[in-house]
Amino acid sequence: MISNTISKADTFMFNTYKRLPITLVKGDGCRVWDEKGNEYIDFVGGIAVCALGHNSPIVSKALCEQSKKLVHVSNLFYTQPQAELAQILVENSFADRVFFCNSGAEANEAAIKLARRYSKEKFGPERYAIITMENSFHGRTMATLSATGQEKIRIGFEPFLEDFRYVPFNDLDKLYAAIDRSVCAIMLEPIQGEGGVVVPDGDYLKGVKEICKKHELLLILDEVQTGMGRTGRLFSCQHFGIIPDIMTLAKALGNGLPIGAMLATEELADAFGPGSHATTFGGSPLITAGAIAVVKSLLNDGWIENARTMGDYFKNQLTYLQQKYPAIRDIRGLGLILGLLLDRDGADIVSACMKKGFLINCVQGKILRFVPPLIISKKEIDLLINCLDEIFQGIKI
């Protein structure tokens, strides 16, 4: 029987999501409960958002305290939480300046605008094209959709913003061949999340950086899904020994609060003077107070290290499954962004896991993706592995 909530949503809301047929009402740590009282261990984590888990007491306390002081004013005024969060991000990254907004798409939109404005000021009006990767995902606004290299997501929204070029991920030759005098930047995800949990080969990202240096191009790293400890380092680019010119963050930065951030060097930031770019709600006192609590906990409470150690353990356990079941073709990922490439559609496995009390999701049709809270434990991982073991036992080869 369809619940009242599901019936209301299906009647009154746009049908833009393919939702699983449960209504979640409560969360605690790595677990959530539906309106019928069923418990689930969450390996989706709001799609790599809930780094500290659901109903984090750290975040709740920060929000409660700030809500009694100041929730929103305007970016026409200074506020203490916004300034403090900016300082923390700058002091723990390559950047000199931070622009706050409300989402990853908005952060990427700001990065695109900054790259074009800076490049036109420095090199002239013909410098504006941006190279992105096939199977990339940068957001759903018109600019970020234009940057996204997945045709299925772009269908029906033409015409797009001009002068985005798509090249294969992990192919330096194709990247080099796409460059001419009109190119101002290369924009990519260090690990493609929505594209199938694709980790770059060897020195690919160092090669990209070298190309940027040679041609005086800006390197924009979209760390919306991979940043804030997800891979076992604060930013995934730290694994590959590269420093971007612009980096975007969101998702885990707020642990569920709507926040995005664009980080850049001082030289680039100068291209965004007063009136050049703005947002009404970005960096509000309430949201930045919550994000401060998140970032401090990630840095000080061992959760980034936990992402590394639990990620290694999780990957080893998935390897054990791969050795048993031919349906598993590959294991991908780093830290706690992991994927299983299957020889078949993964939707039925997602549904089977849900019925057994585990939430996972599937990208690109055949890739099971696991992005749990960074507080996940071995016990919870083992429970999922046992669940998957039972499911794969029943799969016909």
C-alpha positions in Angstrom: 0.0 0.0 0.0 1.4 3.4 -1.0 2.0 5.7 2.0 0.2 9.1 2.3 3.6 10.9 2.0 4.5 9.1 -1.3 1.0 9.7 -2.6 1.2 13.4 -1.9 4.7 13.7 -3.4 3.6 11.9 -6.6 0.6 14.1 -6.8 2.0 17.5 -6.1 5.8 17.4 -7.0 7.6 17.4 -10.2 8.6 13.8 -11.2 12.3 14.6 -11.7 13.6 11.8 -9.4 13.4 8.1 -9.6 12.8 7.5 -5.9 12.9 4.3 -4.0 9.5 3.5 -2.4 10.2 4.4 1.2 9.7 7.5 3.3 12.6 8.3 5.6 11.7 10.1 8.8 14.7 9.8 11.1 18.4 9.3 11.1 21.3 8.6 13.6 24.9 8.1 12.5 25.0 5.7 9.6 21.4 4.6 10.0 18.0 5.9 8.9 14.5 4.8 9.6 11.3 4.9 7.5 7.8 5.8 8.6 7.1 2.1 9.2 10.0 1.8 11.6 12.2 -0.2 9.3 15.9 0.5 9.8 18.5 0.9 7.1 22.3 1.2 7.1 23.0 4.1 4.7 25.8 3.7 2.1 24.4 6.6 0.1 24.9 9.3 2.7 22.9 11.8 0.9 25.2 11.1 -2.1 28.5 11.8 -0.4 27.0 14.6 1.8 26.5 13.3 5.3 30.2 12.9 6.2 29.5 13.0 10.0 26.4 10.9 9.6 22.8 11.7 10.2 21.6 13.9 13.1 25.2 14.8 14.0 25.1 16.2 17.5 28.1 18.4 16.6 26.2 20.1 13.7 22.9 20.2 15.6 24.6 22.1 18.5 26.2 24.6 16.2 22.9 25.3 14.4 21.0 25.6 17.6 23.4 28.1 19.1 23.7 30.2 15.9 19.9 30.2 15.3 19.5 32.0 18.6 21.9 34.8 17.4 21.5 35.4 13.7 20.1 33.3 10.8 20.4 35.6 7.8 21.2 39.2 7.0 22.8 39.8 3.6 26.2 39.8 2.0 26.1 43.5 2.2 27.4 43.0 5.8 30.1 41.0 7.4 29.3 38.1 9.7 31.6 36.2 12.0 30.8 32.6 11.0 31.4 33.3 7.3 34.8 34.9 7.9 35.8 32.1 10.2 34.9 29.4 7.8 36.7 31.2 5.0 39.8 31.4 7.2 39.7 27.6 8.0 39.4 26.7 4.3 42.2 29.0 3.2 44.5 27.8 5.9 44.0 24.2 5.0 44.2 24.5 1.2 46.2 26.1 -1.7 43.7 29.0 -1.8 43.8 32.7 -0.8 40.2 33.5 -1.2 36.8 31.8 -0.9 33.4 32.6 -2.4 30.4 31.0 -0.7 27.2 29.9 -2.4 24.5 27.3 -1.9 25.4 24.2 -3.9 28.0 22.5 -6.0 26.4 23.6 -9.2 26.6 27.2 -8.0 30.2 26.8 -7.0 31.0 25.4 -10.5 29.0 28.2 -12.1 31.2 30.7 -10.2 34.3 28.9 -11.3 33.3 29.1 -14.9 32.6 32.8 -14.6 35.8 33.5 -12.8 37.9 31.6 -15.3 36.4 33.4 -18.3 36.5 36.9 -16.6 40.2 36.5 -15.5 41.3 35.1 -18.8 39.6 37.8 -20.8 41.2 40.5 -18.6 44.6 38.9 -18.9 44.7 37.6 -22.4 42.0 39.4 -24.3 38.3 38.8 -25.4 39.0 35.7 -27.5 40.2 33.6 -24.5 37.0 31.9 -23.1 36.7 28.2 -24.1 36.8 25.5 -21.4 37.7 21.9 -21.9 35.9 19.3 -19.7 35.8 15.6 -19.7 33.4 13.0 -21.2 31.2 11.4 -18.6 31.8 14.3 -16.3 29.1 15.9 -14.1 29.3 19.5 -12.9 25.7 20.4 -12.2 22.2 21.2 -13.6 22.3 24.9 -14.3 22.7 25.9 -17.9 26.4 26.7 -17.6 27.2 23.6 -15.5 25.0 21.5 -17.8 27.0 22.9 -20.7 30.2 21.8 -18.9 28.9 18.3 -18.2 30.1 15.6 -20.6 27.1 13.3 -20.4 24.7 13.4 -23.4 21.9 11.7 -21.5 21.8 14.5 -19.0 21.9 17.2 -21.6 19.1 16.0 -23.9 16.3 18.5 -24.5 18.1 21.5 -23.0 19.8 22.8 -26.2 21.2 25.3 -27.1 24.0 25.2 -24.5 26.5 27.8 -23.4 29.0 28.0 -26.2 32.6 26.8 -26.3 32.8 23.9 -24.0 34.8 21.0 -25.4 34.7 17.4 -24.2 37.6 15.0 -24.3 38.0 11.5 -22.9 39.1 11.3 -19.2 42.6 9.7 -18.8 43.7 10.7 -22.3 46.4 13.3 -22.4 46.8 13.2 -26.2 43.2 14.0 -26.9 43.3 16.7 -24.3 46.4 18.3 -25.9 44.8 18.1 -29.3 41.8 20.1 -28.1 43.8 23.1 -27.1 44.0 26.3 -29.2 44.3 30.0 -28.5 40.7 30.3 -27.4 41.0 27.9 -24.5 41.2 29.5 -21.1 40.8 26.5 -18.7 40.6 22.8 -18.1 37.8 21.7 -15.7 37.6 18.2 -14.3 36.7 16.0 -11.3 39.8 14.3 -9.9 37.7 11.2 -9.6 34.5 11.0 -11.7 31.7 10.1 -9.3 28.5 10.3 -11.4 30.5 9.1 -14.4 31.1 5.7 -12.7 33.6 6.2 -9.9 36.5 6.5 -12.4 40.0 7.0 -10.8 42.6 8.6 -13.1 45.5 6.6 -14.3 49.1 7.0 -13.0 50.4 10.5 -13.6 47.4 11.7 -15.7 46.5 14.6 -13.4 50.1 15.7 -13.2 50.1 15.6 -17.0 47.0 17.8 -17.1 48.7 20.3 -14.8 51.8 20.4 -17.0 49.6 21.1 -20.0 48.0 23.9 -18.1 51.4 25.4 -17.2 52.7 25.1 -20.8 49.7 26.9 -22.3 48.9 29.2 -19.4 45.5 27.6 -18.8 43.6 27.6 -15.5 43.1 24.2 -13.8 39.6 24.0 -12.2 39.1 21.0 -10.0 35.5 20.0 -9.1 35.9 18.4 -5.7 32.2 18.7 -4.9 31.9 14.9 -4.4 35.5 14.0 -3.7 36.5 16.8 -1.3 36.2 17.2 2.5 37.8 13.9 3.4 35.9 11.5 1.2 39.0 9.9 -0.3 41.1 9.8 2.9 42.7 13.2 2.3 41.0 16.6 2.8 41.0 17.0 -0.9 41.4 14.2 -3.4 43.9 16.2 -5.5 46.3 15.7 -2.6 46.6 12.1 -3.6 47.9 13.0 -7.0 50.3 15.8 -6.1 48.7 18.7 -8.0 47.5 22.1 -7.0 44.6 23.7 -8.9 44.0 27.4 -9.7 40.3 27.1 -8.7 38.6 24.4 -6.7 34.9 23.9 -5.9 33.4 22.3 -2.8 29.9 21.5 -1.5 28.2 18.2 -0.4 30.2 17.2 2.8 31.2 20.7 3.5 27.8 21.2 5.2 26.8 17.6 6.1 23.4 18.3 4.6 23.2 22.0 4.9 23.0 23.9 1.5 26.5 25.3 1.0 29.0 25.5 -1.8 32.4 27.2 -2.0 34.7 28.3 -4.7 38.4 28.6 -3.7 41.0 30.4 -5.7 44.3 32.2 -5.6 44.6 35.9 -4.9 45.5 36.7 -8.5 42.3 35.1 -9.8 40.2 36.5 -7.0 41.1 40.0 -8.1 39.0 39.4 -11.3 35.9 39.2 -9.1 35.5 42.8 -7.8 32.4 44.3 -6.2 29.2 43.7 -8.2 30.8 41.0 -10.5 29.2 38.0 -8.8 26.8 37.6 -5.9 24.3 35.5 -4.1 21.5 36.2 -1.6 21.7 33.2 0.6 25.3 32.0 0.1 27.4 31.9 3.3 24.6 32.8 5.7 25.5 32.9 9.4 23.4 29.8 10.1 24.8 27.6 7.4 28.5 28.7 7.8 28.2 28.1 11.6 27.2 24.5 10.8 29.9 24.1 8.2 32.5 25.3 10.7 31.5 22.5 13.0 31.7 20.0 10.2 35.2 21.0 9.0 36.6 21.2 12.5 35.4 17.8 13.3 36.8 16.4 10.0 40.2 17.9 10.7 40.4 17.2 14.5 38.3 14.0 15.2 40.0 11.5 12.9 37.2 11.1 10.4 39.5 11.7 7.4 41.8 9.0 8.6 38.8 6.7 9.2 37.8 7.3 5.6 41.2 6.0 4.5 41.3 3.0 6.7 37.7 2.0 6.3 38.0 2.6 2.6 41.0 0.2 2.4 39.1 -2.3 4.4 35.9 -1.9 2.4 37.8 -2.3 -0.9 39.5 -5.5 0.3 36.1 -7.0 1.3 34.7 -6.1 -2.1 37.7 -7.8 -3.7 36.8 -10.9 -1.8 33.3 -10.7 -3.4 34.8 -10.1 -6.8 36.9 -13.3 -6.5 33.7 -15.3 -5.8 31.3 -13.9 -8.3 31.9 -13.4 -12.1 29.1 -10.8 -12.2 31.5 -8.4 -10.6 33.8 -7.1 -13.3 35.8 -4.4 -11.5 36.3 -2.5 -8.3 36.9 1.2 -8.5 37.5 4.1 -6.1 39.6 5.6 -3.4 38.8 6.0 0.3 35.0 6.0 0.8 34.0 6.6 -2.7 33.9 3.1 -4.2 32.1 1.3 -7.0 31.4 -2.2 -8.3 31.2 -2.6 -12.1 28.8 -5.3 -12.9 28.1 -7.4 -16.0 24.4 -6.4 -15.8 22.0 -3.7 -14.7 22.4 -2.8 -11.0 18.8 -1.6 -10.2 17.6 -5.0 -9.0 20.6 -5.2 -6.6 19.9 -1.8 -5.2 16.3 -2.9 -4.6 17.4 -6.2 -3.0 19.7 -4.4 -0.7 17.0 -2.0 0.4 14.7 -4.9 1.3 17.5 -6.3 3.4 18.0 -3.0 5.2 20.9 -1.4 3.2 20.8 1.8 1.1 23.1 1.9 -1.9 22.8 3.4 -5.4 23.7 2.8 -9.0 25.3 5.1 -11.5 25.8 4.6 -15.2 23.4 1.6 -15.1 25.9 -1.0 -14.1 28.0 0.5 -11.3 27.0 0.1 -7.7 28.3 3.2 -5.8 29.1 3.3 -2.1 29.6 6.7 -0.5 28.7 6.2 3.2 29.3 8.7 6.0 33.0 8.9 6.9 32.1 7.6 10.4 31.3 4.2 9.0 32.6 1.2 11.0 34.0 -2.2 10.1 30.9 -3.8 11.6 28.6 -1.9 9.3 30.8 -2.6 6.3 30.8 -6.3 7.1 27.0 -6.3 7.4 26.7 -4.9 3.9 29.3 -7.3 2.5 27.3 -10.2 3.9 24.2 -8.8 2.4 25.8 -8.5 -1.0 27.2 -12.0 -0.7 23.7 -13.4 -0.2 22.4 -11.4 -3.2 25.2 -12.4 -5.5 24.8 -16.1 -4.5 21.3 -15.9 -6.1 22.4 -14.3 -9.4 22.4 -16.6 -12.4 25.6 -16.4 -14.5 
